[in-house]
């Protein structure tokens, strides 16, 4: 940090025509692995352009604004996840991590100058309006997104609870942009939900990773085991549209289903960016099979969990390829009350895979399908029971009543089993678990 401050002082000094000699202190920094050579030629060009703007631009520009824009440009040019936050933006960021705030409920990033949806958050205006992973937002109300910073776009999307905002969206497969009207609401991020799908088979949904997520998962699994006689035959772990979150949350969830071995490790240029995370003894499911559901909206911490359990052969990954965010960002507060959010490391799965820009490949890939109930027909197929003088079944039961009862049972199948029959991936995951249970 001392070294970075010195460089910044020199940069500002050159811009203002004052030479500040700091090269000696940089070279004297014993903790530096090598001396930092300053690009004096490029700094001279920077100073020249700064002077031209101050002298020739059509309007007078404040020095602070120019330098802040230069800092933003340095960071934005690195990657989509690095940025500079002024004091107000830093405050907004901290508000967004509390788990309760006013907004739309979408995790976003910047791509080609537009806001790209990573995933909608469960039970929020964005999810209810049908926003999807991969959607590009090109207008906020009537204001074009092109040219905005991500922090400015997020600031516009947040607002007074109950107020409306119109998003103009471009979606793959749609011939033209379309508008979506959303009403801002209090966003309460509940990261873990669970229920029993069928007797002995549990369902665990993690919508984001927070510091307490590991504890919440432990409580949810214990509750499911209690509901099912103390043991589960298998579990579906749903990480679809989970944009990630806190690294420690992902580590604790992975650890909950592993007895030993590496979970994830990170590598970067500085010493603090190199970390290893290992599992501790104790598997909440005692080896019962796990199917993890992922899709294009599963990012970052979600990919850590999926990658760790996939590498250890502890879970079967089902769905579509994940988002592919394999980088770690560090928030570094600055002296002016703001902060720098900078990518400082890449993370790797236990086998050494970097999923940056490639994502997690599912073991079983599922196409995006829509299940529909066919329209009812007046024609009923003829069965044995419809034939005149048909034989009785010999067990003394009324076949007609039994057939009717079975039909009613099938109609209520969704309510009885706890499975939304329109959720094709979830239905397939449950079928796979049942097959594994039979084999075992």
Secondary structure, 3 states (H helix, E strand, C coil): CHHHHHHHHHHHHHHCCCCCCCHHHHHCCCCCCCCCCCCHHHHHHHHHHHHHHHHHCCCCCCHHHHHHHHHHHHHHCCCCCCEEECHHHHHHHHHHCCCEEEECCEEEEEECCEEEEEEECCCCHHHHCCCCCCCEEEEECCEECCCCCHHHHHHHHCCCCCCEEEEEEECCCCCCCEEEEEECEEEECCCEEEEEEECCEEEEEECCECCCHHHHHHHHHHHHHHHCCCCCCEEEEECCCCCCECHHHHHHHHHCCCCCCEEEEEECCCHHHCEEEECCCCCCCCCCEEEEEECCCCCCHHHHHHHHHHHCCCCEEEECCCCCCCEEEEEEECCCCCEEEEEEEEEEECCCCECCCCCCCCCEECCCCCCCCCCCCCCCCCCHHHCCCCCCCCCCCCHHHHHHHHHHHHHCHHHHHCCCCCCHHHHHHHHHHHHHHHHC
